[in-house]
Amino acid sequence: MEVKLGELPSWILMRNFTPSGIVGAFQRGYDRYYNKYINVRKGSISGINMVLAAYVVFSYCISYKELKHERRRKYH
């Protein structure tokens, strides 16, 4: 997390892009998210709300083409 902008290309090339490396990266990201927002003493709904908001944005992006087409249609 302490990568400077000039070091970014070399840092990206050092990453492990094998399937096991990608799975490990997703697993580390999930563990960080779970420990920060879900597995806390005074839990709240914010962690689950973030997942739901991401799902809504992702679904909107996927169906944007169809929604855009429907928006221009006149109903009369």
N, CA, C and O of each residue as an XYZ file, in Angstrom:
304
protein
N       0.813     -1.195      0.000
C       0.000      0.000      0.000
C       0.859      1.263      0.000
O       0.321      2.364     -0.108
N       2.137      1.134      0.114
C       3.021      2.294      0.134
C       3.842      2.387     -1.151
O       5.045      2.640     -1.104
N       3.199      2.186     -2.283
C       3.870      2.231     -3.574
C       3.738      3.636     -4.137
O       2.640      4.189     -4.201
N       4.854      4.204     -4.542
C       4.837      5.524     -5.160
C       4.454      5.386     -6.632
O       4.597      4.315     -7.222
N       3.976      6.461     -7.206
C       3.483      6.426     -8.576
C       4.573      6.029     -9.563
O       4.292      5.318    -10.527
N       5.805      6.468     -9.349
C       6.907      6.111    -10.237
C       7.292      4.640    -10.143
O       7.826      4.078    -11.100
N       7.026      4.012     -9.001
C       7.362      2.602     -8.796
C       6.236      1.668     -9.214
O       6.402      0.448     -9.177
N       5.102      2.215     -9.609
C       3.931      1.392     -9.903
C       4.149      0.367    -11.018
O       3.758     -0.786    -10.835
N       4.754      0.715    -12.171
C       4.939     -0.306    -13.217
C       5.810     -1.483    -12.757
O       5.483     -2.637    -13.033
N       6.897     -1.203    -12.069
C       7.743     -2.305    -11.608
C       7.043     -3.115    -10.517
O       7.248     -4.324    -10.418
N       6.213     -2.454     -9.694
C       5.486     -3.163     -8.644
C       4.452     -4.103     -9.262
O       4.271     -5.226     -8.792
N       3.766     -3.639    -10.330
C       2.769     -4.481    -10.993
C       3.434     -5.688    -11.638
O       2.887     -6.790    -11.601
N       4.613     -5.490    -12.232
C       5.299     -6.607    -12.883
C       5.797     -7.640    -11.881
O       6.023     -8.792    -12.251
N       5.972     -7.253    -10.622
C       6.425     -8.202     -9.601
C       5.286     -9.058     -9.058
O       5.547    -10.037     -8.360
N       4.035     -8.721     -9.354
C       2.890     -9.473     -8.838
C       2.828    -10.850     -9.479
O       3.353    -11.072    -10.570
N       2.181    -11.760     -8.782
C       2.027    -13.136     -9.236
C       0.705    -13.251     -9.999
O      -0.366    -13.172     -9.397
N       0.776    -13.439    -11.326
C      -0.427    -13.506    -12.149
C      -0.808    -14.929    -12.526
O      -1.566    -15.132    -13.474
N      -0.299    -15.912    -11.807
C      -0.730    -17.285    -12.031
C      -2.107    -17.461    -11.409
O      -2.515    -16.640    -10.587
N      -2.836    -18.512    -11.779
C      -4.164    -18.711    -11.166
C      -4.109    -18.806     -9.642
O      -4.987    -18.276     -8.960
N      -3.104    -19.465     -9.108
C      -3.021    -19.554     -7.643
C      -2.701    -18.195     -7.031
O      -3.160    -17.900     -5.927
N      -1.926    -17.362     -7.717
C      -1.636    -16.020     -7.222
C      -2.863    -15.128     -7.221
O      -3.068    -14.341     -6.297
N      -3.680    -15.253     -8.262
C      -4.898    -14.458     -8.339
C      -5.893    -14.906     -7.268
O      -6.537    -14.074     -6.628
N      -6.016    -16.212     -7.078
C      -6.899    -16.724     -6.023
C      -6.404    -16.258     -4.659
O      -7.208    -15.882     -3.806
N      -5.112    -16.278     -4.448
C      -4.550    -15.804     -3.184
C      -4.820    -14.323     -2.957
O      -5.087    -13.906     -1.830
N      -4.753    -13.530     -4.015
C      -5.033    -12.095     -3.892
C      -6.493    -11.861     -3.512
O      -6.783    -11.025     -2.657
N      -7.415    -12.593     -4.142
C      -8.824    -12.458     -3.778
C      -9.068    -12.915     -2.343
O      -9.864    -12.316     -1.621
N      -8.381    -13.976     -1.937
C      -8.534    -14.484     -0.579
C      -8.011    -13.473      0.446
O      -8.633    -13.269      1.489
N      -6.880    -12.847      0.155
C      -6.351    -11.824      1.070
C      -7.281    -10.620      1.131
O      -7.494    -10.052      2.202
N      -7.834    -10.230     -0.013
C      -8.779     -9.115     -0.021
C     -10.039     -9.428      0.771
O     -10.546     -8.579      1.503
N     -10.542    -10.643      0.624
C     -11.721    -11.049      1.385
C     -11.413    -11.069      2.882
O     -12.220    -10.611      3.690
N     -10.265    -11.592      3.243
C      -9.882    -11.639      4.656
C      -9.759    -10.239      5.245
O     -10.203     -9.998      6.367
N      -9.158     -9.310      4.494
C      -9.042     -7.932      4.974
C     -10.416     -7.299      5.145
O     -10.673     -6.643      6.154
N     -11.306     -7.489      4.166
C     -12.658     -6.944      4.250
C     -13.409     -7.552      5.437
O     -14.051     -6.835      6.204
N     -13.325     -8.867      5.583
C     -14.049     -9.555      6.652
C     -13.570     -9.086      8.018
O     -14.383     -8.818      8.903
N     -12.270     -8.986      8.194
C     -11.743     -8.571      9.492
C     -12.004     -7.103      9.788
O     -12.106     -6.728     10.956
N     -12.113     -6.267      8.774
C     -12.330     -4.846      9.002
C     -13.799     -4.496      9.224
O     -14.101     -3.628     10.042
N     -14.714     -5.148      8.517
C     -16.108     -4.740      8.559
C     -17.066     -5.760      9.168
O     -18.103     -5.366      9.700
N     -16.763     -7.032      9.111
C     -17.709     -8.046      9.563
C     -17.321     -8.594     10.935
O     -18.166     -8.672     11.826
N     -16.086     -8.965     11.111
C     -15.616     -9.611     12.332
C     -15.134     -8.552     13.334
O     -13.942     -8.469     13.628
N     -16.060     -7.750     13.852
C     -15.722     -6.695     14.799
C     -16.580     -6.852     16.046
O     -17.591     -7.554     16.028
N     -16.173     -6.193     17.130
C     -16.934     -6.300     18.380
C     -18.299     -5.636     18.264
O     -19.329     -6.254     18.532
N     -18.292     -4.377     17.863
C     -19.547     -3.653     17.713
C     -19.906     -3.630     16.237
O     -19.687     -2.630     15.553
N     -20.440     -4.699     15.763
C     -20.761     -4.814     14.351
C     -21.948     -3.958     13.972
O     -22.829     -3.687     14.789
N     -21.957     -3.543     12.735
C     -23.092     -2.781     12.214
C     -23.429     -3.316     10.832
O     -22.830     -4.276     10.348
N     -24.375     -2.686     10.229
C     -24.856     -3.123      8.920
C     -24.000     -2.567      7.787
O     -24.246     -2.887      6.624
N     -23.000     -1.743      8.100
C     -22.246     -1.046      7.052
C     -21.483     -2.007      6.138
O     -21.417     -1.766      4.933
N     -20.913     -3.070      6.660
C     -20.170     -4.007      5.821
C     -21.045     -4.687      4.795
O     -20.658     -4.841      3.637
N     -22.220     -5.091      5.220
C     -23.155     -5.752      4.300
C     -23.729     -4.732      3.318
O     -23.962     -5.052      2.153
N     -23.956     -3.506      3.789
C     -24.447     -2.461      2.874
C     -23.449     -2.174      1.766
O     -23.851     -1.896      0.636
N     -22.156     -2.233      2.064
C     -21.149     -2.005      1.030
C     -21.218     -3.087     -0.039
O     -21.088     -2.789     -1.226
N     -21.419     -4.325      0.359
C     -21.535     -5.418     -0.614
C     -22.789     -5.227     -1.462
O     -22.750     -5.403     -2.679
N     -23.896     -4.869     -0.824
C     -25.133     -4.652     -1.580
C     -25.005     -3.476     -2.543
O     -25.496     -3.546     -3.669
N     -24.354     -2.400     -2.116
C     -24.163     -1.253     -2.996
C     -23.286     -1.623     -4.187
O     -23.559     -1.201     -5.310
N     -22.245     -2.399     -3.954
C     -21.385     -2.842     -5.055
C     -22.170     -3.718     -6.027
O     -21.982     -3.622     -7.240
N     -23.045     -4.566     -5.503
C     -23.874     -5.417     -6.356
C     -24.823     -4.573     -7.213
O     -25.001     -4.852     -8.398
N     -25.424     -3.553     -6.620
C     -26.354     -2.689     -7.361
C     -25.621     -1.953     -8.475
O     -26.115     -1.882     -9.601
N     -24.450     -1.404     -8.173
C     -23.678     -0.676     -9.187
C     -23.235     -1.623    -10.292
O     -23.302     -1.277    -11.471
N     -22.785     -2.808     -9.923
C     -22.353     -3.792    -10.922
C     -23.525     -4.203    -11.817
O     -23.369     -4.293    -13.035
N     -24.688     -4.451    -11.229
C     -25.857     -4.833    -12.020
C     -26.288     -3.711    -12.953
O     -26.684     -3.963    -14.091
N     -26.211     -2.482    -12.477
C     -26.568     -1.345    -13.324
C     -25.602     -1.230    -14.499
O     -26.020     -0.966    -15.626
N     -24.316     -1.427    -14.236
C     -23.325     -1.344    -15.312
C     -23.551     -2.440    -16.347
O     -23.388     -2.208    -17.545
N     -23.922     -3.624    -15.893
C     -24.162     -4.729    -16.815
C     -25.391     -4.454    -17.686
O     -25.372     -4.729    -18.886
N     -26.453     -3.916    -17.092
C     -27.691     -3.727    -17.844
C     -27.860     -2.306    -18.384
O     -28.961     -1.934    -18.789
N     -26.796     -1.512    -18.396
C     -26.906     -0.119    -18.835
C     -27.343     -0.006    -20.294
O     -28.126      0.879    -20.638
N     -26.852     -0.882    -21.139
C     -27.179     -0.799    -22.561
C     -28.686     -0.964    -22.778
O     -29.285     -0.219    -23.554
N     -29.294     -1.927    -22.101
C     -30.728     -2.136    -22.234
C     -31.512     -0.984    -21.604
O     -32.531     -0.559    -22.149
N     -31.050     -0.483    -20.473
C     -31.740      0.633    -19.822
C     -31.668      1.894    -20.673
O     -32.635      2.653    -20.744
N     -30.548      2.117    -21.306
C     -30.382      3.284    -22.162
C     -31.339      3.206    -23.345
O     -31.925      4.212    -23.745
N     -31.495      2.009    -23.904
C     -32.403      1.827    -25.041
C     -33.846      2.077    -24.609
O     -34.604      2.709    -25.345
N     -34.233      1.603    -23.450
C     -35.597      1.788    -22.969
C     -35.890      3.254    -22.649
O     -37.031      3.697    -22.779
N     -34.896      3.992    -22.241
C     -35.077      5.376    -21.838
C     -35.501      6.244    -23.020
O     -36.269      7.189    -22.837
N     -35.027      5.950    -24.214
C     -35.286      6.782    -25.381
C     -36.630      6.453    -26.057
O     -37.045      7.158    -26.976
N     -37.287      5.419    -25.620
C     -38.526      4.984    -26.244
C     -39.698      5.846    -25.760
O     -39.808      6.140    -24.570
N     -40.559      6.240    -26.677
C     -41.742      7.024    -26.314
C     -42.897      6.064    -26.061
O     -43.081      5.075    -26.771
N     -43.665      6.387    -25.032
C     -44.818      5.554    -24.674
C     -46.111      6.308    -25.025
O     -46.647      7.048    -24.199
N     -46.593      6.119    -26.225
C     -47.880      6.690    -26.618
C     -48.417      5.960    -27.822
O     -49.496      6.289    -28.313
